[in-house]
Amino acid sequence: MSSALVYALVAAVGNVLGGLAVARRATSELRLIEHFVAFGAGFMLSVAIVEILPEALVKSGSTAPVLVLGGYLAVHLTQHTVTPHFHFGEETHAVTAVAGTSALVGLLLHTFFDGVAIASAFLVRMELGIMVFIAIFLHKLPEGVMISSLMLAGGRSAGRAVGAAALLGLATVVGVLLTDSLGFLSLHGLALSAGVTIYVAASNLVPEFQHKRGWTLPASFFAGAAVFYATKVLLDGVS
């Protein structure tokens, strides 16, 4: 579990880096992070369907499909039903302070299950853990951008904006720690995380670039899927 914790800490740093990019008004970095959204969506969706789902079916058996659906619905409830204002990417319009707080609360469940996913994957095998970590790290940057920009748009200070991104990273670390100590998460965390990962990739990240013109973002999406396959071949060859 120590390996999972180290990787979770690195993933948490991604949240903070995204927050710092917003606080520093780093336009070039934010434009690059936009492509991380598309690339990360392709990689995450591939990992969830090809790697996490089959392992979840093995670990959780006949209850796996219900748990996958439960994870998907739980994130939709917190991010798009309870939370009035939520989308990935930089927020460029003024919003109420409540919008930033509610988005933070909605994201905490999702980032908690990022940690559960990392820990559960490492419990299966090292290669799966590394693959899940990469998928999660790729969306940590835009996640930090989103929450920090929402906080700034709601009138919060730059320090509080970066602090909100750090809280998301902390939730990921807590997810790893609780997976190690709670038997239910050790056994079924992978199935729940599969639903969460599919939701984040298909329902959060993909819509962020579908409506934008140009070929670079769609190319980044397919590149994410291609890099997943290349990474899988490389890790399978090493193991």
HUVENNOR-V896102 format. One record per residue. N is the residue number from 1. RES is the residue in three letters. PSI is psi in whole degrees, 0 to 359 (none if undefined). OMEGA is omega in whole degrees, -180 to 180 (none if undefined). NEAR is the number of other ideal C-beta (glycine too) atoms within 12 Angstrom. Layout:
n=N res=RES psi=PSI omega=OMEGA near=NEAR
n=N res=RES psi=PSI omega=OMEGA near=NEAR
This chain:
n=1 res=MET psi=340 omega=179 near=23
n=2 res=SER psi=324 omega=178 near=14
n=3 res=SER psi=316 omega=179 near=24
n=4 res=ALA psi=320 omega=-179 near=39
n=5 res=LEU psi=319 omega=178 near=26
n=6 res=VAL psi=314 omega=180 near=20
n=7 res=TYR psi=324 omega=178 near=36
n=8 res=ALA psi=321 omega=178 near=45
n=9 res=LEU psi=320 omega=177 near=28
n=10 res=VAL psi=318 omega=178 near=27
n=11 res=ALA psi=320 omega=179 near=43
n=12 res=ALA psi=325 omega=177 near=38
n=13 res=VAL psi=327 omega=177 near=26
n=14 res=GLY psi=320 omega=176 near=37
n=15 res=ASN psi=314 omega=-178 near=47
n=16 res=VAL psi=319 omega=179 near=32
n=17 res=LEU psi=321 omega=176 near=33
n=18 res=GLY psi=319 omega=177 near=47
n=19 res=GLY psi=320 omega=179 near=44
n=20 res=LEU psi=325 omega=179 near=28
n=21 res=ALA psi=321 omega=178 near=36
n=22 res=VAL psi=313 omega=-177 near=39
n=23 res=ALA psi=327 omega=-179 near=31
n=24 res=ARG psi=357 omega=-177 near=20
n=25 res=ARG psi=43 omega=-177 near=18
n=26 res=ALA psi=89 omega=-173 near=21
n=27 res=THR psi=316 omega=-179 near=15
n=28 res=SER psi=322 omega=179 near=12
n=29 res=GLU psi=320 omega=-180 near=24
n=30 res=LEU psi=324 omega=178 near=31
n=31 res=ARG psi=322 omega=177 near=19
n=32 res=LEU psi=319 omega=-180 near=21
n=33 res=ILE psi=329 omega=176 near=40
n=34 res=GLU psi=322 omega=178 near=32
n=35 res=HIS psi=335 omega=173 near=32
n=36 res=PHE psi=325 omega=179 near=41
n=37 res=VAL psi=310 omega=-178 near=43
n=38 res=ALA psi=313 omega=180 near=38
n=39 res=PHE psi=315 omega=-180 near=39
n=40 res=GLY psi=324 omega=179 near=45
n=41 res=ALA psi=315 omega=179 near=42
n=42 res=GLY psi=317 omega=-180 near=37
n=43 res=PHE psi=314 omega=-178 near=41
n=44 res=MET psi=314 omega=-178 near=48
n=45 res=LEU psi=320 omega=179 near=34
n=46 res=SER psi=315 omega=179 near=35
n=47 res=VAL psi=315 omega=-177 near=46
n=48 res=ALA psi=315 omega=-174 near=43
n=49 res=ILE psi=317 omega=-174 near=26
n=50 res=VAL psi=326 omega=-173 near=27
n=51 res=GLU psi=306 omega=-172 near=39
n=52 res=ILE psi=314 omega=-177 near=45
n=53 res=LEU psi=310 omega=179 near=30
n=54 res=PRO psi=319 omega=179 near=20
n=55 res=GLU psi=324 omega=178 near=34
n=56 res=ALA psi=322 omega=178 near=42
n=57 res=LEU psi=325 omega=178 near=23
n=58 res=VAL psi=315 omega=-175 near=21
n=59 res=LYS psi=319 omega=-173 near=31
n=60 res=SER psi=352 omega=176 near=32
n=61 res=GLY psi=223 omega=-174 near=16
n=62 res=SER psi=343 omega=179 near=13
n=63 res=THR psi=351 omega=-176 near=19
n=64 res=ALA psi=312 omega=-179 near=28
n=65 res=PRO psi=322 omega=179 near=20
n=66 res=VAL psi=320 omega=180 near=20
n=67 res=LEU psi=322 omega=177 near=34
n=68 res=VAL psi=313 omega=178 near=35
n=69 res=LEU psi=320 omega=179 near=22
n=70 res=GLY psi=318 omega=178 near=26
n=71 res=GLY psi=318 omega=179 near=41
n=72 res=TYR psi=312 omega=-177 near=33
n=73 res=LEU psi=324 omega=-179 near=22
n=74 res=ALA psi=319 omega=180 near=28
n=75 res=VAL psi=321 omega=177 near=38
n=76 res=HIS psi=321 omega=179 near=26
n=77 res=LEU psi=313 omega=-175 near=21
n=78 res=THR psi=329 omega=-174 near=30
n=79 res=GLN psi=332 omega=-174 near=35
n=80 res=HIS psi=358 omega=176 near=26
n=81 res=THR psi=306 omega=178 near=14
n=82 res=VAL psi=322 omega=-177 near=20
n=83 res=THR psi=120 omega=-176 near=30
n=84 res=PRO psi=335 omega=-175 near=20
n=85 res=HIS psi=106 omega=-177 near=27
n=86 res=PHE psi=126 omega=168 near=35
n=87 res=HIS psi=151 omega=177 near=33
n=88 res=PHE psi=155 omega=-178 near=40
n=89 res=GLY psi=171 omega=-176 near=36
n=90 res=GLU psi=136 omega=175 near=35
n=91 res=GLU psi=121 omega=-176 near=29
n=92 res=THR psi=0 omega=179 near=17
n=93 res=HIS psi=153 omega=178 near=15
n=94 res=ALA psi=137 omega=178 near=15
n=95 res=VAL psi=170 omega=177 near=27
n=96 res=THR psi=157 omega=178 near=19
n=97 res=ALA psi=329 omega=180 near=22
n=98 res=VAL psi=325 omega=-179 near=19
n=99 res=ALA psi=318 omega=179 near=29
n=100 res=GLY psi=318 omega=-180 near=36
n=101 res=THR psi=316 omega=-179 near=27
n=102 res=SER psi=324 omega=177 near=27
n=103 res=ALA psi=321 omega=178 near=43
n=104 res=LEU psi=315 omega=179 near=40
n=105 res=VAL psi=317 omega=180 near=27
n=106 res=GLY psi=323 omega=-179 near=37
n=107 res=LEU psi=336 omega=-176 near=46
n=108 res=LEU psi=321 omega=178 near=33
n=109 res=LEU psi=315 omega=-180 near=34
n=110 res=HIS psi=314 omega=-178 near=49
n=111 res=THR psi=331 omega=173 near=46
n=112 res=PHE psi=316 omega=-180 near=39
n=113 res=PHE psi=343 omega=168 near=49
n=114 res=ASP psi=315 omega=178 near=50
n=115 res=GLY psi=320 omega=177 near=47
n=116 res=VAL psi=318 omega=-180 near=49
n=117 res=ALA psi=315 omega=180 near=52
n=118 res=ILE psi=311 omega=-178 near=52
n=119 res=ALA psi=315 omega=-179 near=43
n=120 res=SER psi=322 omega=-179 near=48
n=121 res=ALA psi=319 omega=179 near=45
n=122 res=PHE psi=332 omega=176 near=33
n=123 res=LEU psi=333 omega=179 near=30
n=124 res=VAL psi=304 omega=177 near=32
n=125 res=ARG psi=155 omega=-176 near=23
n=126 res=MET psi=316 omega=-176 near=20
n=127 res=GLU psi=319 omega=179 near=25
n=128 res=LEU psi=320 omega=178 near=40
n=129 res=GLY psi=316 omega=179 near=39
n=130 res=ILE psi=319 omega=-180 near=32
n=131 res=MET psi=316 omega=179 near=40
n=132 res=VAL psi=320 omega=177 near=54
n=133 res=PHE psi=313 omega=-180 near=41
n=134 res=ILE psi=314 omega=-180 near=37
n=135 res=ALA psi=317 omega=-178 near=48
n=136 res=ILE psi=318 omega=-180 near=51
n=137 res=PHE psi=323 omega=-177 near=36
n=138 res=LEU psi=331 omega=179 near=41
n=139 res=HIS psi=358 omega=177 near=50
n=140 res=LYS psi=322 omega=179 near=48
n=141 res=LEU psi=305 omega=178 near=42
n=142 res=PRO psi=331 omega=176 near=47
n=143 res=GLU psi=315 omega=177 near=55
n=144 res=GLY psi=321 omega=177 near=46
n=145 res=VAL psi=313 omega=-176 near=48
n=146 res=MET psi=308 omega=-175 near=51
n=147 res=ILE psi=323 omega=-180 near=54
n=148 res=SER psi=318 omega=180 near=47
n=149 res=SER psi=326 omega=176 near=42
n=150 res=LEU psi=318 omega=179 near=46
n=151 res=MET psi=316 omega=179 near=40
n=152 res=LEU psi=319 omega=180 near=35
n=153 res=ALA psi=336 omega=178 near=26
n=154 res=GLY psi=7 omega=176 near=27
n=155 res=GLY psi=7 omega=179 near=18
n=156 res=ARG psi=160 omega=180 near=31
n=157 res=SER psi=164 omega=178 near=16
n=158 res=ALA psi=323 omega=179 near=21
n=159 res=GLY psi=317 omega=179 near=16
n=160 res=ARG psi=327 omega=179 near=25
n=161 res=ALA psi=314 omega=178 near=40
n=162 res=VAL psi=324 omega=177 near=30
n=163 res=GLY psi=322 omega=177 near=26
n=164 res=ALA psi=320 omega=177 near=42
n=165 res=ALA psi=322 omega=178 near=46
n=166 res=ALA psi=325 omega=178 near=33
n=167 res=LEU psi=322 omega=178 near=32
n=168 res=LEU psi=318 omega=176 near=50
n=169 res=GLY psi=321 omega=179 near=39
n=170 res=LEU psi=321 omega=179 near=28
n=171 res=ALA psi=326 omega=178 near=34
n=172 res=THR psi=317 omega=179 near=49
n=173 res=VAL psi=319 omega=178 near=33
n=174 res=VAL psi=322 omega=178 near=30
n=175 res=GLY psi=320 omega=177 near=42
n=176 res=VAL psi=313 omega=-176 near=46
n=177 res=LEU psi=319 omega=-179 near=25
n=178 res=LEU psi=329 omega=177 near=26
n=179 res=THR psi=324 omega=180 near=38
n=180 res=ASP psi=331 omega=-173 near=26
n=181 res=SER psi=343 omega=-179 near=16
n=182 res=LEU psi=121 omega=-177 near=19
n=183 res=GLY psi=323 omega=-179 near=12
n=184 res=PHE psi=316 omega=180 near=19
n=185 res=LEU psi=325 omega=177 near=32
n=186 res=SER psi=324 omega=-177 near=27
n=187 res=LEU psi=316 omega=-171 near=23
n=188 res=HIS psi=2 omega=-178 near=34
n=189 res=GLY psi=326 omega=-178 near=46
n=190 res=LEU psi=319 omega=180 near=46
n=191 res=ALA psi=315 omega=177 near=42
n=192 res=LEU psi=318 omega=-179 near=45
n=193 res=SER psi=329 omega=178 near=55
n=194 res=ALA psi=315 omega=178 near=48
n=195 res=GLY psi=318 omega=179 near=40
n=196 res=VAL psi=315 omega=-177 near=50
n=197 res=THR psi=317 omega=178 near=48
n=198 res=ILE psi=319 omega=180 near=37
n=199 res=TYR psi=311 omega=-178 near=38
n=200 res=VAL psi=315 omega=-177 near=49
n=201 res=ALA psi=309 omega=-171 near=40
n=202 res=ALA psi=325 omega=-175 near=26
n=203 res=SER psi=338 omega=178 near=28
n=204 res=ASN psi=306 omega=-171 near=38
n=205 res=LEU psi=313 omega=-177 near=43
n=206 res=VAL psi=314 omega=180 near=32
n=207 res=PRO psi=339 omega=-178 near=23
n=208 res=GLU psi=335 omega=-178 near=34
n=209 res=PHE psi=355 omega=-178 near=33
n=210 res=GLN psi=324 omega=-175 near=17
n=211 res=HIS psi=357 omega=-176 near=12
n=212 res=LYS psi=143 omega=-177 near=20
n=213 res=ARG psi=165 omega=179 near=9
n=214 res=GLY psi=170 omega=-176 near=13
n=215 res=TRP psi=347 omega=-172 near=14
n=216 res=THR psi=322 omega=-180 near=19
n=217 res=LEU psi=313 omega=174 near=30
n=218 res=PRO psi=323 omega=178 near=23
n=219 res=ALA psi=322 omega=178 near=17
n=220 res=SER psi=322 omega=179 near=31
n=221 res=PHE psi=310 omega=-180 near=36
n=222 res=PHE psi=329 omega=176 near=23
n=223 res=ALA psi=323 omega=177 near=25
n=224 res=GLY psi=316 omega=178 near=35
n=225 res=ALA psi=320 omega=-180 near=30
n=226 res=ALA psi=319 omega=179 near=18
n=227 res=VAL psi=326 omega=174 near=25
n=228 res=PHE psi=311 omega=-178 near=35
n=229 res=TYR psi=317 omega=180 near=22
n=230 res=ALA psi=321 omega=178 near=18
n=231 res=THR psi=320 omega=179 near=28
n=232 res=LYS psi=315 omega=180 near=26
n=233 res=VAL psi=318 omega=-179 near=16
n=234 res=LEU psi=312 omega=-178 near=16
n=235 res=LEU psi=322 omega=178 near=23
n=236 res=ASP psi=327 omega=180 near=18
n=237 res=GLY psi=328 omega=180 near=10
n=238 res=VAL psi=323 omega=-175 near=12
n=239 res=SER psi=none omega=none near=14
